[in-house]
């Protein structure tokens, strides 16, 4: 090995040593920088998850304050006082609630039972199970797998590949649950692509999924619907009519029975929505719909504030309380005369009050003229053509012009077809009792009534007086049961109105 070669090796070794040393120092610097970046990233992720967790906790407290605070209180109790004291306290509270429920069910349900039942129904039934029911009933939206173009830039060229985005299912989210004595109201927020009518069509399927007899869907907002499940039937037993006696009478809110929500049901006999058509098969309870409001306004009839006219083609039902009616007709000729007198009286009021008031005030001088037209179809279809046309014409005049003048028509029919009742659309408020055909529901209550839950063809024969009402002021069909009026109450009403007794249920005159 000569001197030149040895010199080259020495210089190369020195240069390599310098390069290694530089790389070593650079590696240490990069390692320190990487450790710093890693530490920053860990701190950032920790802060991110901490903020996310805090936000989630706050959101849960805001959305579910009672449940969240209860969990926090239980955890704090167990930590500070121990689980044994918690068990003892819960046992005492449960015993107190059970005693309260036993001795006074109404106040218990109003102040405690409803809250506890709502909490249980929400977290034990609807939150875990309702998404499955909605999906099974076709009320979910599926995001199908969509091919996505992905462009990858390589050295010197571009490569385009297609990937599949995974499909998913979106289900309406439970927003609120409220549980009453017989109904559960579950508000859900719709997902994009759904409309409230989709839930109307699935009402029966949802009822079957919940294993209840009835489900009704109500639109709360454009993207929120309330799915109401009937857990039990509060209208299974007959509703007693009120006692006949002295009471304040509001002709715009006359007590007539109970609703499916356990509340009093009132009907207007004067003012907006007072003209009423009641349809139902034989034995469906039309008599209860007729007599119960008359029992409620007995003092007003006796004092002359209400004057009742009866048209009774069968000559049986209204004849049992004949003394109540100021005018009474059985034959088509008599019915035509009664309706003619009412139209003439309406024209007289129109002449007297025109330009003075918008609505005639009800008084003894100008009483509410209430027409009870039983089996209206017998005279609007099953009679000679000339008489039929005249009756239809006068009923149409009363229903279109009589509201502001103090004239109200209440008709009752078994067959609610347009041919039978040509003036059917002139009754703003309609009640559908038990009918024999699904198509009759739409004829009485209008389109989409059956889809919205008015299943009048499914009412049992033992539920006389149960029906659905839909009309002015009611966006959804309401299930009601009229107060049952026995025969002796009709006779008592007749005696009270004619002045033969002072009251029923109190001291006789």
FIVOKE-151137 format. One record per residue (C-alpha): residue number from 1; x, y, z. Coordinates in steps of 0.05 Angstrom, whole numbers. Example, Ala and Ser with C-alpha at 12.3 -4.5 7.8 and 13.67 -1.06 7.14 Angstrom:
<sites>
+-----+--------+--------+--------+
: num :      u :      v :      w :
+-----+--------+--------+--------+
:   1 :    246 :    -90 :    156 :
:   2 :    273 :    -21 :    143 :
+-----+--------+--------+--------+
</sites>
This chain:
<sites>
+-----+--------+--------+--------+
: num :      u :      v :      w :
+-----+--------+--------+--------+
:   1 :      0 :      0 :      0 :
:   2 :     32 :     66 :    -21 :
:   3 :     28 :    133 :     14 :
:   4 :    -26 :    160 :    -33 :
:   5 :    -73 :    104 :    -19 :
:   6 :    -62 :    109 :     55 :
:   7 :    -76 :    184 :     53 :
:   8 :   -142 :    172 :     16 :
:   9 :   -164 :    121 :     67 :
:  10 :   -148 :    167 :    125 :
:  11 :   -185 :    225 :     93 :
:  12 :   -245 :    181 :     76 :
:  13 :   -247 :    153 :    147 :
:  14 :   -245 :    223 :    175 :
:  15 :   -301 :    247 :    129 :
:  16 :   -343 :    187 :    146 :
:  17 :   -333 :    199 :    220 :
:  18 :   -355 :    271 :    210 :
:  19 :   -417 :    249 :    171 :
:  20 :   -435 :    197 :    224 :
:  21 :   -426 :    249 :    279 :
:  22 :   -470 :    299 :    242 :
:  23 :   -523 :    246 :    229 :
:  24 :   -520 :    227 :    303 :
:  25 :   -531 :    298 :    325 :
:  26 :   -585 :    308 :    273 :
:  27 :   -620 :    243 :    295 :
:  28 :   -619 :    265 :    367 :
:  29 :   -649 :    332 :    348 :
:  30 :   -702 :    299 :    305 :
:  31 :   -718 :    249 :    361 :
:  32 :   -726 :    305 :    411 :
:  33 :   -770 :    343 :    362 :
:  34 :   -812 :    280 :    349 :
:  35 :   -819 :    268 :    424 :
:  36 :   -842 :    340 :    432 :
:  37 :   -893 :    332 :    375 :
:  38 :   -917 :    266 :    405 :
:  39 :   -925 :    299 :    473 :
:  40 :   -963 :    357 :    442 :
:  41 :  -1007 :    309 :    403 :
:  42 :  -1022 :    268 :    465 :
:  43 :  -1040 :    331 :    504 :
:  44 :  -1083 :    356 :    447 :
:  45 :  -1120 :    289 :    440 :
:  46 :  -1129 :    286 :    515 :
:  47 :  -1158 :    356 :    516 :
:  48 :  -1201 :    340 :    456 :
:  49 :  -1231 :    278 :    488 :
:  50 :  -1239 :    315 :    554 :
:  51 :  -1277 :    371 :    520 :
:  52 :  -1318 :    322 :    482 :
:  53 :  -1334 :    283 :    545 :
:  54 :  -1353 :    347 :    582 :
:  55 :  -1397 :    368 :    524 :
:  56 :  -1431 :    300 :    523 :
:  57 :  -1443 :    303 :    598 :
:  58 :  -1472 :    374 :    592 :
:  59 :  -1515 :    353 :    533 :
:  60 :  -1542 :    293 :    572 :
:  61 :  -1558 :    337 :    631 :
:  62 :  -1594 :    387 :    586 :
:  63 :  -1632 :    334 :    547 :
:  64 :  -1645 :    287 :    605 :
:  65 :  -1639 :    329 :    667 :
:  66 :  -1679 :    285 :    714 :
:  67 :  -1643 :    221 :    695 :
:  68 :  -1574 :    252 :    695 :
:  69 :  -1583 :    287 :    762 :
:  70 :  -1612 :    223 :    792 :
:  71 :  -1551 :    183 :    770 :
:  72 :  -1504 :    237 :    799 :
:  73 :  -1544 :    239 :    864 :
:  74 :  -1542 :    163 :    871 :
:  75 :  -1467 :    161 :    858 :
:  76 :  -1454 :    217 :    908 :
:  77 :  -1498 :    183 :    960 :
:  78 :  -1462 :    116 :    952 :
:  79 :  -1394 :    151 :    957 :
:  80 :  -1409 :    194 :   1018 :
:  81 :  -1462 :    154 :   1057 :
:  82 :  -1455 :     83 :   1030 :
:  83 :  -1502 :     38 :    991 :
:  84 :  -1537 :      9 :   1053 :
:  85 :  -1567 :     76 :   1072 :
:  86 :  -1589 :     86 :   1000 :
:  87 :  -1626 :     19 :   1000 :
:  88 :  -1660 :     36 :   1065 :
:  89 :  -1681 :    105 :   1039 :
:  90 :  -1707 :     77 :    973 :
:  91 :  -1747 :     25 :   1011 :
:  92 :  -1780 :     78 :   1055 :
:  93 :  -1795 :    122 :    994 :
:  94 :  -1824 :     63 :    955 :
:  95 :  -1869 :     45 :   1014 :
:  96 :  -1893 :    116 :   1020 :
:  97 :  -1909 :    120 :    945 :
:  98 :  -1946 :     53 :    948 :
:  99 :  -1988 :     78 :   1007 :
: 100 :  -2002 :    143 :    971 :
: 101 :  -2025 :    105 :    909 :
: 102 :  -2069 :     59 :    951 :
: 103 :  -2105 :    115 :    988 :
: 104 :  -2109 :    169 :    935 :
: 105 :  -2095 :    146 :    865 :
: 106 :  -2115 :    210 :    829 :
: 107 :  -2067 :    256 :    866 :
: 108 :  -2012 :    203 :    864 :
: 109 :  -2016 :    197 :    789 :
: 110 :  -2019 :    272 :    780 :
: 111 :  -1957 :    288 :    822 :
: 112 :  -1914 :    225 :    822 :
: 113 :  -1941 :    167 :    782 :
: 114 :  -1939 :    202 :    715 :
: 115 :  -1866 :    223 :    724 :
: 116 :  -1844 :    154 :    746 :
: 117 :  -1884 :    119 :    691 :
: 118 :  -1856 :    166 :    638 :
: 119 :  -1785 :    153 :    661 :
: 120 :  -1795 :     78 :    660 :
: 121 :  -1830 :     75 :    593 :
: 122 :  -1777 :    119 :    561 :
: 123 :  -1715 :     82 :    583 :
: 124 :  -1741 :     11 :    589 :
: 125 :  -1786 :      9 :    527 :
: 126 :  -1782 :     65 :    477 :
: 127 :  -1709 :     84 :    475 :
: 128 :  -1684 :     12 :    466 :
: 129 :  -1742 :    -17 :    427 :
: 130 :  -1775 :     37 :    385 :
: 131 :  -1718 :     42 :    334 :
: 132 :  -1727 :    -33 :    320 :
: 133 :  -1802 :    -24 :    312 :
: 134 :  -1793 :     35 :    265 :
: 135 :  -1743 :     -2 :    222 :
: 136 :  -1788 :    -64 :    220 :
: 137 :  -1848 :    -21 :    199 :
: 138 :  -1808 :     11 :    142 :
: 139 :  -1798 :     78 :    177 :
: 140 :  -1723 :     81 :    169 :
: 141 :  -1681 :    112 :    113 :
: 142 :  -1625 :     69 :     83 :
: 143 :  -1563 :    101 :     54 :
: 144 :  -1545 :     54 :     -3 :
: 145 :  -1471 :     40 :    -19 :
: 146 :  -1448 :     95 :    -66 :
: 147 :  -1385 :     87 :   -109 :
: 148 :  -1335 :    143 :    -96 :
: 149 :  -1279 :    163 :   -143 :
: 150 :  -1212 :    167 :   -108 :
: 151 :  -1153 :    199 :   -144 :
: 152 :  -1082 :    177 :   -124 :
: 153 :  -1023 :    216 :   -152 :
: 154 :   -962 :    172 :   -165 :
: 155 :   -895 :    191 :   -192 :
: 156 :   -905 :    213 :   -263 :
: 157 :   -979 :    191 :   -269 :
: 158 :  -1047 :    192 :   -237 :
: 159 :  -1087 :    131 :   -217 :
: 160 :  -1163 :    134 :   -209 :
: 161 :  -1196 :     79 :   -168 :
: 162 :  -1268 :     68 :   -144 :
: 163 :  -1285 :     52 :    -72 :
: 164 :  -1352 :     34 :    -40 :
: 165 :  -1376 :     77 :     18 :
: 166 :  -1409 :     31 :     69 :
: 167 :  -1485 :     33 :     72 :
: 168 :  -1522 :     54 :    136 :
: 169 :  -1593 :     59 :    164 :
: 170 :  -1619 :    123 :    196 :
: 171 :  -1678 :    116 :    244 :
: 172 :  -1721 :    173 :    272 :
: 173 :  -1694 :    195 :    340 :
: 174 :  -1737 :    195 :    403 :
: 175 :  -1744 :    267 :    425 :
: 176 :  -1793 :    263 :    483 :
: 177 :  -1837 :    213 :    520 :
: 178 :  -1898 :    229 :    561 :
: 179 :  -1939 :    174 :    593 :
: 180 :  -2011 :    186 :    616 :
: 181 :  -2062 :    141 :    650 :
: 182 :  -2079 :    106 :    585 :
: 183 :  -2035 :    135 :    530 :
: 184 :  -1961 :    140 :    517 :
: 185 :  -1941 :    200 :    473 :
: 186 :  -1874 :    189 :    439 :
: 187 :  -1847 :    248 :    399 :
: 188 :  -1795 :    229 :    346 :
: 189 :  -1755 :    273 :    300 :
: 190 :  -1760 :    252 :    227 :
: 191 :  -1698 :    240 :    185 :
: 192 :  -1690 :    275 :    117 :
: 193 :  -1732 :    239 :     65 :
: 194 :  -1791 :    223 :    112 :
: 195 :  -1858 :    257 :    119 :
: 196 :  -1913 :    251 :    172 :
: 197 :  -1959 :    214 :    124 :
: 198 :  -1910 :    155 :    124 :
: 199 :  -1924 :    146 :    198 :
: 200 :  -2000 :    151 :    186 :
: 201 :  -1996 :     92 :    138 :
: 202 :  -1957 :     51 :    189 :
: 203 :  -2002 :     65 :    249 :
: 204 :  -2032 :     -5 :    252 :
: 205 :  -1964 :    -38 :    244 :
: 206 :  -1936 :      4 :    301 :
: 207 :  -1996 :    -16 :    344 :
: 208 :  -1981 :    -89 :    331 :
: 209 :  -1907 :    -79 :    345 :
: 210 :  -1923 :    -46 :    412 :
: 211 :  -1976 :   -100 :    426 :
: 212 :  -2031 :    -49 :    439 :
: 213 :  -2101 :    -42 :    409 :
: 214 :  -2091 :     27 :    380 :
: 215 :  -2038 :     75 :    355 :
: 216 :  -2049 :    146 :    331 :
: 217 :  -2000 :    193 :    297 :
: 218 :  -2002 :    268 :    306 :
: 219 :  -1960 :    320 :    270 :
: 220 :  -1926 :    366 :    321 :
: 221 :  -1880 :    404 :    274 :
: 222 :  -1859 :    395 :    201 :
: 223 :  -1804 :    347 :    223 :
: 224 :  -1833 :    321 :    289 :
: 225 :  -1891 :    272 :    299 :
: 226 :  -1921 :    244 :    362 :
: 227 :  -1935 :    169 :    361 :
: 228 :  -1989 :    156 :    412 :
: 229 :  -1998 :     85 :    439 :
: 230 :  -2061 :     67 :    477 :
: 231 :  -2038 :     21 :    534 :
: 232 :  -2108 :     11 :    561 :
: 233 :  -2179 :     31 :    542 :
: 234 :  -2210 :     82 :    589 :
: 235 :  -2275 :     80 :    549 :
: 236 :  -2289 :      6 :    560 :
: 237 :  -2342 :     19 :    613 :
: 238 :  -2405 :     61 :    601 :
: 239 :  -2400 :    134 :    620 :
: 240 :  -2457 :    156 :    666 :
: 241 :  -2495 :    219 :    645 :
: 242 :  -2499 :    278 :    693 :
: 243 :  -2555 :    286 :    742 :
: 244 :  -2612 :    331 :    722 :
: 245 :  -2614 :    394 :    765 :
: 246 :  -2594 :    466 :    771 :
: 247 :  -2527 :    482 :    739 :
: 248 :  -2494 :    536 :    698 :
: 249 :  -2501 :    521 :    624 :
: 250 :  -2451 :    542 :    571 :
: 251 :  -2482 :    527 :    503 :
: 252 :  -2413 :    530 :    470 :
: 253 :  -2385 :    476 :    516 :
: 254 :  -2438 :    424 :    533 :
: 255 :  -2416 :    363 :    571 :
: 256 :  -2429 :    301 :    529 :
: 257 :  -2383 :    245 :    555 :
: 258 :  -2310 :    227 :    561 :
: 259 :  -2251 :    226 :    514 :
: 260 :  -2200 :    171 :    504 :
: 261 :  -2152 :    212 :    546 :
: 262 :  -2197 :    209 :    607 :
: 263 :  -2219 :    281 :    601 :
: 264 :  -2289 :    310 :    597 :
: 265 :  -2316 :    316 :    526 :
: 266 :  -2355 :    378 :    508 :
: 267 :  -2393 :    394 :    445 :
: 268 :  -2417 :    462 :    420 :
: 269 :  -2492 :    470 :    411 :
: 270 :  -2484 :    543 :    392 :
: 271 :  -2431 :    579 :    352 :
: 272 :  -2375 :    551 :    310 :
: 273 :  -2379 :    477 :    294 :
: 274 :  -2448 :    468 :    325 :
: 275 :  -2481 :    434 :    265 :
: 276 :  -2466 :    360 :    276 :
: 277 :  -2476 :    297 :    237 :
: 278 :  -2474 :    231 :    275 :
: 279 :  -2468 :    166 :    236 :
: 280 :  -2469 :     96 :    263 :
: 281 :  -2499 :     27 :    253 :
: 282 :  -2560 :      4 :    290 :
: 283 :  -2544 :     -2 :    364 :
: 284 :  -2481 :     40 :    358 :
: 285 :  -2504 :     91 :    409 :
: 286 :  -2535 :    148 :    369 :
: 287 :  -2587 :    157 :    423 :
: 288 :  -2534 :    172 :    475 :
: 289 :  -2504 :    224 :    428 :
: 290 :  -2573 :    256 :    424 :
: 291 :  -2598 :    253 :    495 :
: 292 :  -2536 :    266 :    536 :
: 293 :  -2527 :    339 :    513 :
: 294 :  -2601 :    351 :    525 :
: 295 :  -2593 :    326 :    597 :
: 296 :  -2534 :    373 :    607 :
: 297 :  -2573 :    434 :    584 :
: 298 :  -2639 :    416 :    619 :
: 299 :  -2643 :    483 :    658 :
: 300 :  -2634 :    522 :    593 :
: 301 :  -2690 :    483 :    560 :
: 302 :  -2736 :    493 :    620 :
: 303 :  -2721 :    568 :    622 :
: 304 :  -2735 :    578 :    548 :
: 305 :  -2663 :    594 :    529 :
: 306 :  -2663 :    532 :    484 :
: 307 :  -2722 :    510 :    443 :
: 308 :  -2716 :    439 :    417 :
: 309 :  -2750 :    413 :    354 :
: 310 :  -2752 :    338 :    340 :
: 311 :  -2760 :    302 :    274 :
: 312 :  -2770 :    228 :    287 :
: 313 :  -2787 :    188 :    224 :
: 314 :  -2790 :    123 :    265 :
: 315 :  -2838 :    155 :    314 :
: 316 :  -2806 :    119 :    373 :
: 317 :  -2741 :    148 :    399 :
: 318 :  -2760 :    221 :    408 :
: 319 :  -2832 :    204 :    424 :
: 320 :  -2808 :    175 :    490 :
: 321 :  -2791 :    246 :    513 :
: 322 :  -2844 :    282 :    472 :
: 323 :  -2854 :    337 :    524 :
: 324 :  -2784 :    364 :    514 :
: 325 :  -2796 :    385 :    442 :
: 326 :  -2829 :    450 :    422 :
: 327 :  -2841 :    424 :    352 :
: 328 :  -2847 :    350 :    334 :
: 329 :  -2854 :    313 :    268 :
: 330 :  -2859 :    241 :    246 :
: 331 :  -2886 :    241 :    175 :
: 332 :  -2850 :    273 :    116 :
: 333 :  -2906 :    325 :    112 :
: 334 :  -2899 :    343 :    185 :
: 335 :  -2823 :    347 :    179 :
: 336 :  -2830 :    394 :    120 :
: 337 :  -2876 :    439 :    162 :
: 338 :  -2828 :    440 :    221 :
: 339 :  -2769 :    457 :    176 :
: 340 :  -2810 :    510 :    141 :
: 341 :  -2827 :    543 :    208 :
: 342 :  -2753 :    542 :    227 :
: 343 :  -2732 :    574 :    161 :
: 344 :  -2786 :    628 :    169 :
: 345 :  -2763 :    642 :    240 :
: 346 :  -2691 :    646 :    216 :
: 347 :  -2712 :    696 :    161 :
: 348 :  -2749 :    738 :    214 :
: 349 :  -2687 :    742 :    257 :
: 350 :  -2645 :    759 :    197 :
: 351 :  -2691 :    818 :    182 :
: 352 :  -2691 :    841 :    255 :
: 353 :  -2616 :    837 :    269 :
: 354 :  -2586 :    849 :    200 :
: 355 :  -2534 :    905 :    205 :
: 356 :  -2538 :    909 :    281 :
: 357 :  -2499 :    849 :    306 :
: 358 :  -2456 :    794 :    275 :
: 359 :  -2485 :    740 :    320 :
: 360 :  -2554 :    740 :    350 :
: 361 :  -2549 :    738 :    427 :
: 362 :  -2586 :    679 :    457 :
: 363 :  -2642 :    699 :    504 :
: 364 :  -2712 :    678 :    523 :
: 365 :  -2739 :    723 :    468 :
: 366 :  -2690 :    695 :    417 :
: 367 :  -2675 :    624 :    442 :
: 368 :  -2627 :    575 :    410 :
: 369 :  -2668 :    535 :    361 :
: 370 :  -2640 :    464 :    366 :
: 371 :  -2663 :    413 :    314 :
: 372 :  -2655 :    339 :    331 :
: 373 :  -2664 :    303 :    264 :
: 374 :  -2665 :    228 :    278 :
: 375 :  -2654 :    180 :    219 :
: 376 :  -2645 :    238 :    171 :
: 377 :  -2633 :    190 :    114 :
: 378 :  -2705 :    165 :    118 :
: 379 :  -2729 :    233 :     93 :
: 380 :  -2672 :    254 :     49 :
: 381 :  -2673 :    191 :      7 :
: 382 :  -2730 :    143 :     23 :
: 383 :  -2789 :    189 :      6 :
: 384 :  -2819 :    220 :    -57 :
: 385 :  -2775 :    264 :    -98 :
: 386 :  -2811 :    330 :    -88 :
: 387 :  -2814 :    324 :    -12 :
: 388 :  -2743 :    299 :    -10 :
: 389 :  -2717 :    359 :    -49 :
: 390 :  -2755 :    408 :     -5 :
: 391 :  -2728 :    376 :     59 :
: 392 :  -2657 :    377 :     32 :
: 393 :  -2664 :    450 :     11 :
: 394 :  -2689 :    472 :     80 :
: 395 :  -2637 :    433 :    118 :
: 396 :  -2584 :    465 :     73 :
: 397 :  -2611 :    534 :     89 :
: 398 :  -2610 :    521 :    164 :
: 399 :  -2539 :    492 :    163 :
: 400 :  -2509 :    547 :    119 :
: 401 :  -2545 :    608 :    148 :
: 402 :  -2567 :    587 :    218 :
: 403 :  -2503 :    589 :    259 :
: 404 :  -2500 :    664 :    270 :
: 405 :  -2575 :    669 :    278 :
: 406 :  -2580 :    617 :    333 :
: 407 :  -2603 :    556 :    294 :
: 408 :  -2568 :    489 :    302 :
: 409 :  -2582 :    423 :    266 :
: 410 :  -2560 :    356 :    293 :
: 411 :  -2573 :    298 :    246 :
: 412 :  -2567 :    223 :    257 :
: 413 :  -2560 :    171 :    202 :
: 414 :  -2543 :     97 :    193 :
: 415 :  -2520 :     99 :    121 :
: 416 :  -2474 :    158 :    111 :
: 417 :  -2469 :    156 :     35 :
: 418 :  -2475 :    219 :     -7 :
: 419 :  -2540 :    193 :    -38 :
: 420 :  -2571 :    184 :     31 :
: 421 :  -2547 :    250 :     60 :
: 422 :  -2536 :    300 :      3 :
: 423 :  -2522 :    356 :     54 :
: 424 :  -2468 :    315 :     89 :
: 425 :  -2413 :    366 :     74 :
: 426 :  -2453 :    423 :    105 :
: 427 :  -2443 :    394 :    175 :
: 428 :  -2375 :    421 :    200 :
: 429 :  -2372 :    373 :    259 :
: 430 :  -2382 :    299 :    247 :
: 431 :  -2382 :    239 :    294 :
: 432 :  -2372 :    168 :    269 :
: 433 :  -2396 :    113 :    315 :
: 434 :  -2390 :     39 :    300 :
: 435 :  -2400 :     27 :    226 :
: 436 :  -2402 :    -36 :    185 :
: 437 :  -2352 :    -16 :    131 :
: 438 :  -2284 :     17 :    130 :
: 439 :  -2307 :     61 :     72 :
: 440 :  -2361 :     92 :    117 :
: 441 :  -2307 :    123 :    160 :
: 442 :  -2281 :    166 :    103 :
: 443 :  -2352 :    183 :     83 :
: 444 :  -2367 :    211 :    152 :
: 445 :  -2301 :    240 :    175 :
: 446 :  -2267 :    255 :    109 :
: 447 :  -2206 :    231 :     71 :
: 448 :  -2148 :    201 :    111 :
: 449 :  -2190 :    195 :    174 :
: 450 :  -2181 :    120 :    177 :
: 451 :  -2107 :    124 :    163 :
: 452 :  -2100 :    174 :    220 :
: 453 :  -2130 :    126 :    270 :
: 454 :  -2206 :    131 :    265 :
: 455 :  -2220 :     57 :    264 :
: 456 :  -2295 :     61 :    273 :
: 457 :  -2307 :     -5 :    238 :
: 458 :  -2268 :    -40 :    293 :
: 459 :  -2310 :    -15 :    351 :
: 460 :  -2342 :    -73 :    388 :
: 461 :  -2417 :    -81 :    391 :
: 462 :  -2413 :    -78 :    467 :
: 463 :  -2384 :     -7 :    463 :
: 464 :  -2448 :     32 :    449 :
: 465 :  -2434 :    107 :    447 :
: 466 :  -2361 :    100 :    429 :
: 467 :  -2340 :    137 :    366 :
: 468 :  -2292 :    185 :    333 :
: 469 :  -2303 :    260 :    325 :
: 470 :  -2268 :    303 :    274 :
: 471 :  -2286 :    373 :    254 :
: 472 :  -2272 :    446 :    268 :
: 473 :  -2215 :    455 :    317 :
: 474 :  -2194 :    381 :    315 :
: 475 :  -2134 :    364 :    273 :
: 476 :  -2136 :    290 :    290 :
: 477 :  -2194 :    242 :    301 :
: 478 :  -2212 :    240 :    375 :
: 479 :  -2242 :    177 :    406 :
: 480 :  -2300 :    192 :    453 :
: 481 :  -2356 :    158 :    490 :
: 482 :  -2423 :    193 :    500 :
: 483 :  -2456 :    191 :    568 :
: 484 :  -2507 :    135 :    573 :
: 485 :  -2578 :    160 :    585 :
: 486 :  -2626 :    106 :    612 :
: 487 :  -2701 :    109 :    599 :
: 488 :  -2719 :    135 :    668 :
: 489 :  -2671 :    193 :    659 :
: 490 :  -2707 :    212 :    594 :
: 491 :  -2773 :    213 :    632 :
: 492 :  -2741 :    252 :    688 :
: 493 :  -2715 :    303 :    637 :
: 494 :  -2784 :    310 :    607 :
: 495 :  -2814 :    321 :    676 :
: 496 :  -2760 :    372 :    695 :
: 497 :  -2769 :    412 :    631 :
: 498 :  -2845 :    413 :    634 :
: 499 :  -2842 :    435 :    707 :
: 500 :  -2873 :    375 :    740 :
: 501 :  -2812 :    368 :    786 :
: 502 :  -2759 :    416 :    810 :
: 503 :  -2699 :    370 :    802 :
: 504 :  -2676 :    299 :    796 :
: 505 :  -2624 :    272 :    843 :
: 506 :  -2647 :    323 :    896 :
: 507 :  -2712 :    338 :    931 :
: 508 :  -2776 :    329 :    891 :
: 509 :  -2825 :    387 :    888 :
+-----+--------+--------+--------+
</sites>
